[in-house]
Amino acid sequence: MADPPAAPAVTALPQPTESQQPDRPISPDSLIGQTAPQISALFGTPVFVRRDPPGEFWRYRGKSCVLEMFFYHRVDAVRLDHLETRGNGAASKEKSACIAALRKRGS
């Protein structure tokens, strides 16, 4: 008697990443520990980069705010360690709102 045919292999679909969900809010804390390529996928190319090993400083500038990111070389990758936001000029900008504005610009 022949064995029944094997069931086809089922491959799990990949989970959507932050960059695939442009309307989903990102908390500033969730960015900490992300790799440089992950941040680039979310925000695009920074307007300024300074590399001073073992760290890197990236700046993104929008109409109403500035996002500054501090990366450090880890064993496995360059990862985000700290971020700051500030208003562009006299305006004040809350971190989450600044991240959302710059993310839309980058996508």
VMD Tcl script that builds the backbone (N, CA, C; Angstrom):
set m [mol new atoms 321]
animate dup $m
set s [atomselect $m all]
$s set {name element resname resid chain x y z} {
  {N N MET 1 A 0.841 -1.171 0.000}
  {CA C MET 1 A 0.000 0.000 0.000}
  {C C MET 1 A 0.892 1.242 0.000}
  {N N ALA 2 A 0.583 2.202 -0.828}
  {CA C ALA 2 A 1.394 3.418 -0.958}
  {C C ALA 2 A 1.067 4.394 0.162}
  {N N ASP 3 A 2.100 5.089 0.596}
  {CA C ASP 3 A 1.898 6.123 1.617}
  {C C ASP 3 A 1.141 7.294 1.002}
  {N N PRO 4 A 0.289 7.968 1.811}
  {CA C PRO 4 A -0.405 9.148 1.281}
  {C C PRO 4 A 0.622 10.238 0.965}
  {N N PRO 5 A 0.304 11.106 0.015}
  {CA C PRO 5 A 1.253 12.179 -0.325}
  {C C PRO 5 A 1.501 13.071 0.888}
  {N N ALA 6 A 2.738 13.525 0.995}
  {CA C ALA 6 A 3.109 14.406 2.113}
  {C C ALA 6 A 2.407 15.750 1.959}
  {N N ALA 7 A 2.032 16.314 3.084}
  {CA C ALA 7 A 1.415 17.638 3.068}
  {C C ALA 7 A 2.457 18.660 2.624}
  {N N PRO 8 A 2.039 19.661 1.863}
  {CA C PRO 8 A 3.003 20.672 1.432}
  {C C PRO 8 A 3.559 21.417 2.644}
  {N N ALA 9 A 4.826 21.776 2.549}
  {CA C ALA 9 A 5.456 22.536 3.635}
  {C C ALA 9 A 4.825 23.918 3.701}
  {N N VAL 10 A 4.567 24.369 4.896}
  {CA C VAL 10 A 3.984 25.694 5.101}
  {C C VAL 10 A 5.080 26.606 5.619}
  {N N THR 11 A 5.258 27.712 4.937}
  {CA C THR 11 A 6.262 28.683 5.348}
  {C C THR 11 A 5.558 29.843 6.028}
  {N N ALA 12 A 6.027 30.194 7.202}
  {CA C ALA 12 A 5.434 31.320 7.926}
  {C C ALA 12 A 5.742 32.613 7.187}
  {N N LEU 13 A 4.756 33.478 7.122}
  {CA C LEU 13 A 4.981 34.788 6.522}
  {C C LEU 13 A 5.796 35.643 7.474}
  {N N PRO 14 A 6.703 36.454 6.940}
  {CA C PRO 14 A 7.478 37.313 7.830}
  {C C PRO 14 A 6.583 38.352 8.494}
  {N N GLN 15 A 6.910 38.688 9.717}
  {CA C GLN 15 A 6.163 39.718 10.426}
  {C C GLN 15 A 6.485 41.071 9.810}
  {N N PRO 16 A 5.492 41.955 9.682}
  {CA C PRO 16 A 5.772 43.279 9.137}
  {C C PRO 16 A 6.775 44.007 10.026}
  {N N THR 17 A 7.686 44.706 9.401}
  {CA C THR 17 A 8.663 45.493 10.154}
  {C C THR 17 A 8.130 46.901 10.327}
  {N N GLU 18 A 8.815 47.679 11.155}
  {CA C GLU 18 A 8.408 49.068 11.371}
  {C C GLU 18 A 8.327 49.817 10.041}
  {N N SER 19 A 9.301 49.579 9.141}
  {CA C SER 19 A 9.321 50.311 7.881}
  {C C SER 19 A 8.167 49.905 6.965}
  {N N GLN 20 A 7.559 48.757 7.201}
  {CA C GLN 20 A 6.425 48.327 6.403}
  {C C GLN 20 A 5.109 48.835 6.978}
  {N N GLN 21 A 5.146 49.496 8.104}
  {CA C GLN 21 A 3.943 50.011 8.746}
  {C C GLN 21 A 4.120 51.505 9.016}
  {N N PRO 22 A 4.079 52.343 7.962}
  {CA C PRO 22 A 4.396 53.753 8.140}
  {C C PRO 22 A 3.450 54.524 9.046}
  {N N ASP 23 A 2.216 54.046 9.256}
  {CA C ASP 23 A 1.280 54.784 10.096}
  {C C ASP 23 A 1.333 54.364 11.558}
  {N N ARG 24 A 2.040 53.300 11.857}
  {CA C ARG 24 A 2.118 52.813 13.233}
  {C C ARG 24 A 3.090 53.690 14.022}
  {N N PRO 25 A 2.651 54.261 15.150}
  {CA C PRO 25 A 3.550 55.113 15.936}
  {C C PRO 25 A 4.737 54.314 16.483}
  {N N ILE 26 A 5.850 54.985 16.587}
  {CA C ILE 26 A 7.061 54.367 17.132}
  {C C ILE 26 A 7.395 55.080 18.430}
  {N N SER 27 A 7.589 54.323 19.489}
  {CA C SER 27 A 8.017 54.944 20.738}
  {C C SER 27 A 9.521 55.176 20.655}
  {N N PRO 28 A 9.996 56.291 21.184}
  {CA C PRO 28 A 11.436 56.557 21.168}
  {C C PRO 28 A 12.237 55.421 21.799}
  {N N ASP 29 A 11.725 54.841 22.883}
  {CA C ASP 29 A 12.454 53.759 23.562}
  {C C ASP 29 A 12.610 52.520 22.686}
  {N N SER 30 A 11.665 52.290 21.764}
  {CA C SER 30 A 11.752 51.102 20.912}
  {C C SER 30 A 12.871 51.212 19.879}
  {N N LEU 31 A 13.364 52.419 19.650}
  {CA C LEU 31 A 14.459 52.602 18.690}
  {C C LEU 31 A 15.818 52.246 19.291}
  {N N ILE 32 A 15.928 52.357 20.611}
  {CA C ILE 32 A 17.196 52.058 21.280}
  {C C ILE 32 A 17.556 50.594 21.033}
  {N N GLY 33 A 18.791 50.369 20.612}
  {CA C GLY 33 A 19.258 49.020 20.327}
  {C C GLY 33 A 19.112 48.618 18.866}
  {N N GLN 34 A 18.396 49.426 18.072}
  {CA C GLN 34 A 18.254 49.121 16.651}
  {C C GLN 34 A 19.602 49.318 15.946}
  {N N THR 35 A 19.808 48.582 14.869}
  {CA C THR 35 A 21.052 48.713 14.109}
  {C C THR 35 A 20.977 49.918 13.177}
  {N N ALA 36 A 22.130 50.347 12.717}
  {CA C ALA 36 A 22.188 51.471 11.783}
  {C C ALA 36 A 21.343 51.210 10.530}
  {N N PRO 37 A 21.415 50.027 9.901}
  {CA C PRO 37 A 20.559 49.783 8.732}
  {C C PRO 37 A 19.058 49.824 9.057}
  {N N GLN 38 A 18.673 49.383 10.244}
  {CA C GLN 38 A 17.254 49.443 10.631}
  {C C GLN 38 A 16.800 50.896 10.750}
  {N N ILE 39 A 17.627 51.732 11.345}
  {CA C ILE 39 A 17.289 53.151 11.478}
  {C C ILE 39 A 17.223 53.802 10.102}
  {N N SER 40 A 18.175 53.486 9.232}
  {CA C SER 40 A 18.154 54.029 7.868}
  {C C SER 40 A 16.889 53.626 7.123}
  {N N ALA 41 A 16.424 52.403 7.341}
  {CA C ALA 41 A 15.197 51.942 6.684}
  {C C ALA 41 A 13.986 52.744 7.147}
  {N N LEU 42 A 14.003 53.200 8.387}
  {CA C LEU 42 A 12.881 53.972 8.932}
  {C C LEU 42 A 12.925 55.443 8.548}
  {N N PHE 43 A 14.120 56.039 8.569}
  {CA C PHE 43 A 14.242 57.489 8.432}
  {C C PHE 43 A 14.953 57.956 7.166}
  {N N GLY 44 A 15.548 57.045 6.421}
  {CA C GLY 44 A 16.291 57.462 5.236}
  {C C GLY 44 A 17.706 57.888 5.600}
  {N N THR 45 A 18.300 58.690 4.743}
  {CA C THR 45 A 19.676 59.137 4.927}
  {C C THR 45 A 19.717 60.353 5.842}
  {N N PRO 46 A 20.556 60.339 6.875}
  {CA C PRO 46 A 20.658 61.506 7.751}
  {C C PRO 46 A 21.272 62.694 7.004}
  {N N VAL 47 A 20.992 63.906 7.488}
  {CA C VAL 47 A 21.576 65.096 6.867}
  {C C VAL 47 A 23.017 65.302 7.308}
  {N N PHE 48 A 23.400 64.664 8.415}
  {CA C PHE 48 A 24.763 64.809 8.930}
  {C C PHE 48 A 25.155 63.525 9.652}
  {N N VAL 49 A 26.385 63.073 9.418}
  {CA C VAL 49 A 26.936 61.907 10.118}
  {C C VAL 49 A 28.353 62.248 10.550}
  {N N ARG 50 A 28.659 61.974 11.801}
  {CA C ARG 50 A 30.037 62.106 12.302}
  {C C ARG 50 A 30.442 60.759 12.880}
  {N N ARG 51 A 31.571 60.259 12.422}
  {CA C ARG 51 A 32.080 58.965 12.907}
  {C C ARG 51 A 33.323 59.209 13.743}
  {N N ASP 52 A 33.209 58.944 15.011}
  {CA C ASP 52 A 34.318 59.017 15.959}
  {C C ASP 52 A 34.345 57.696 16.703}
  {N N PRO 53 A 35.075 56.695 16.160}
  {CA C PRO 53 A 35.077 55.379 16.809}
  {C C PRO 53 A 35.374 55.487 18.298}
  {N N PRO 54 A 34.625 54.784 19.095}
  {CA C PRO 54 A 33.715 53.685 18.765}
  {C C PRO 54 A 32.278 54.119 18.525}
  {N N GLY 55 A 32.040 55.379 18.238}
  {CA C GLY 55 A 30.663 55.831 18.086}
  {C C GLY 55 A 30.410 56.556 16.780}
  {N N GLU 56 A 29.118 56.814 16.541}
  {CA C GLU 56 A 28.670 57.594 15.396}
  {C C GLU 56 A 27.542 58.504 15.862}
  {N N PHE 57 A 27.464 59.673 15.256}
  {CA C PHE 57 A 26.418 60.644 15.548}
  {C C PHE 57 A 25.676 60.903 14.241}
  {N N TRP 58 A 24.353 60.728 14.253}
  {CA C TRP 58 A 23.530 60.989 13.073}
  {C C TRP 58 A 22.530 62.088 13.408}
  {N N ARG 59 A 22.273 62.977 12.429}
  {CA C ARG 59 A 21.273 64.040 12.614}
  {C C ARG 59 A 20.272 63.996 11.459}
  {N N TYR 60 A 19.007 64.043 11.834}
  {CA C TYR 60 A 17.911 64.185 10.881}
  {C C TYR 60 A 17.252 65.526 11.177}
  {N N ARG 61 A 16.916 66.278 10.130}
  {CA C ARG 61 A 16.313 67.598 10.317}
  {C C ARG 61 A 15.017 67.674 9.508}
  {N N GLY 62 A 13.971 68.102 10.179}
  {CA C GLY 62 A 12.689 68.317 9.520}
  {C C GLY 62 A 12.313 69.783 9.601}
  {N N LYS 63 A 11.102 70.113 9.171}
  {CA C LYS 63 A 10.649 71.505 9.216}
  {C C LYS 63 A 10.498 72.010 10.641}
  {N N SER 64 A 10.075 71.128 11.551}
  {CA C SER 64 A 9.777 71.592 12.904}
  {C C SER 64 A 10.669 71.010 13.993}
  {N N CYS 65 A 11.541 70.047 13.649}
  {CA C CYS 65 A 12.368 69.464 14.707}
  {C C CYS 65 A 13.642 68.840 14.154}
  {N N VAL 66 A 14.527 68.535 15.080}
  {CA C VAL 66 A 15.796 67.877 14.784}
  {C C VAL 66 A 15.873 66.627 15.653}
  {N N LEU 67 A 16.292 65.522 15.053}
  {CA C LEU 67 A 16.482 64.258 15.759}
  {C C LEU 67 A 17.962 63.923 15.693}
  {N N GLU 68 A 18.568 63.749 16.857}
  {CA C GLU 68 A 19.985 63.409 16.934}
  {C C GLU 68 A 20.117 62.027 17.552}
  {N N MET 69 A 20.911 61.180 16.887}
  {CA C MET 69 A 21.052 59.785 17.305}
  {C C MET 69 A 22.518 59.466 17.546}
  {N N PHE 70 A 22.759 58.745 18.630}
  {CA C PHE 70 A 24.118 58.374 19.020}
  {C C PHE 70 A 24.239 56.851 18.974}
  {N N PHE 71 A 25.079 56.371 18.085}
  {CA C PHE 71 A 25.302 54.937 17.886}
  {C C PHE 71 A 26.654 54.549 18.463}
  {N N TYR 72 A 26.746 53.301 18.920}
  {CA C TYR 72 A 28.033 52.769 19.380}
  {C C TYR 72 A 28.264 51.411 18.751}
  {N N HIS 73 A 29.522 51.150 18.417}
  {CA C HIS 73 A 29.908 49.866 17.833}
  {C C HIS 73 A 29.832 48.802 18.920}
  {N N ARG 74 A 29.009 47.803 18.683}
  {CA C ARG 74 A 28.890 46.651 19.569}
  {C C ARG 74 A 29.603 45.480 18.903}
  {N N VAL 75 A 29.655 44.363 19.558}
  {CA C VAL 75 A 30.321 43.185 19.002}
  {C C VAL 75 A 29.671 42.777 17.680}
  {N N ASP 76 A 28.328 42.823 17.622}
  {CA C ASP 76 A 27.614 42.326 16.445}
  {C C ASP 76 A 27.258 43.391 15.418}
  {N N ALA 77 A 27.150 44.671 15.815}
  {CA C ALA 77 A 26.687 45.712 14.891}
  {C C ALA 77 A 26.847 47.092 15.524}
  {N N VAL 78 A 26.616 48.107 14.707}
  {CA C VAL 78 A 26.520 49.479 15.205}
  {C C VAL 78 A 25.073 49.656 15.631}
  {N N ARG 79 A 24.854 49.985 16.911}
  {CA C ARG 79 A 23.489 50.065 17.448}
  {C C ARG 79 A 23.219 51.426 18.090}
  {N N LEU 80 A 21.941 51.843 18.005}
  {CA C LEU 80 A 21.518 53.106 18.601}
  {C C LEU 80 A 21.549 52.997 20.118}
  {N N ASP 81 A 22.235 53.932 20.749}
  {CA C ASP 81 A 22.382 53.932 22.196}
  {C C ASP 81 A 21.555 55.038 22.859}
  {N N HIS 82 A 21.391 56.161 22.161}
  {CA C HIS 82 A 20.718 57.315 22.763}
  {C C HIS 82 A 20.169 58.187 21.639}
  {N N LEU 83 A 19.047 58.856 21.897}
  {CA C LEU 83 A 18.533 59.832 20.936}
  {C C LEU 83 A 17.985 61.037 21.665}
  {N N GLU 84 A 18.024 62.162 20.974}
  {CA C GLU 84 A 17.500 63.419 21.502}
  {C C GLU 84 A 16.741 64.120 20.392}
  {N N THR 85 A 15.723 64.888 20.780}
  {CA C THR 85 A 15.014 65.725 19.816}
  {C C THR 85 A 15.000 67.145 20.348}
  {N N ARG 86 A 14.885 68.066 19.420}
  {CA C ARG 86 A 14.740 69.471 19.808}
  {C C ARG 86 A 13.992 70.187 18.703}
  {N N GLY 87 A 13.409 71.311 19.077}
  {CA C GLY 87 A 12.705 72.103 18.080}
  {C C GLY 87 A 13.691 72.731 17.114}
  {N N ASN 88 A 13.231 72.971 15.922}
  {CA C ASN 88 A 14.036 73.638 14.909}
  {C C ASN 88 A 13.805 75.132 15.082}
  {N N GLY 89 A 14.767 75.847 15.560}
  {CA C GLY 89 A 14.572 77.254 15.874}
  {C C GLY 89 A 13.981 77.383 17.262}
  {N N ALA 90 A 12.952 78.202 17.417}
  {CA C ALA 90 A 12.362 78.449 18.730}
  {C C ALA 90 A 11.311 77.406 19.105}
  {N N ALA 91 A 10.858 76.630 18.132}
  {CA C ALA 91 A 9.777 75.670 18.395}
  {C C ALA 91 A 10.259 74.515 19.256}
  {N N SER 92 A 9.381 74.024 20.101}
  {CA C SER 92 A 9.665 72.846 20.915}
  {C C SER 92 A 8.976 71.654 20.257}
  {N N LYS 93 A 9.575 70.489 20.359}
  {CA C LYS 93 A 8.978 69.314 19.733}
  {C C LYS 93 A 9.103 68.120 20.657}
  {N N GLU 94 A 7.997 67.452 20.926}
  {CA C GLU 94 A 7.972 66.241 21.739}
  {C C GLU 94 A 8.603 65.109 20.934}
  {N N LYS 95 A 9.316 64.210 21.605}
  {CA C LYS 95 A 10.066 63.149 20.915}
  {C C LYS 95 A 9.213 62.333 19.957}
  {N N SER 96 A 8.082 61.830 20.421}
  {CA C SER 96 A 7.252 60.967 19.569}
  {C C SER 96 A 6.747 61.705 18.338}
  {N N ALA 97 A 6.348 62.965 18.505}
  {CA C ALA 97 A 5.853 63.749 17.370}
  {C C ALA 97 A 6.973 64.023 16.374}
  {N N CYS 98 A 8.155 64.307 16.869}
  {CA C CYS 98 A 9.306 64.550 15.996}
  {C C CYS 98 A 9.648 63.284 15.212}
  {N N ILE 99 A 9.685 62.147 15.896}
  {CA C ILE 99 A 9.987 60.870 15.243}
  {C C ILE 99 A 8.954 60.577 14.157}
  {N N ALA 100 A 7.680 60.809 14.453}
  {CA C ALA 100 A 6.626 60.561 13.463}
  {C C ALA 100 A 6.791 61.467 12.248}
  {N N ALA 101 A 7.089 62.742 12.475}
  {CA C ALA 101 A 7.251 63.684 11.362}
  {C C ALA 101 A 8.447 63.317 10.491}
  {N N LEU 102 A 9.552 62.977 11.112}
  {CA C LEU 102 A 10.751 62.643 10.343}
  {C C LEU 102 A 10.622 61.287 9.664}
  {N N ARG 103 A 9.904 60.385 10.251}
  {CA C ARG 103 A 9.696 59.065 9.653}
  {C C ARG 103 A 8.882 59.187 8.377}
  {N N LYS 104 A 7.852 60.028 8.390}
  {CA C LYS 104 A 7.047 60.225 7.185}
  {C C LYS 104 A 7.896 60.847 6.082}
  {N N ARG 105 A 8.815 61.717 6.458}
  {CA C ARG 105 A 9.707 62.346 5.491}
  {C C ARG 105 A 10.640 61.311 4.879}
  {N N GLY 106 A 11.096 60.355 5.706}
  {CA C GLY 106 A 12.055 59.355 5.251}
  {C C GLY 106 A 11.443 58.236 4.440}
  {N N SER 107 A 10.140 58.005 4.576}
  {CA C SER 107 A 9.536 56.860 3.870}
  {C C SER 107 A 8.972 57.257 2.531}
}
mol reanalyze $m
mol bondsrecalc $m
mol representation Tube
mol addrep $m
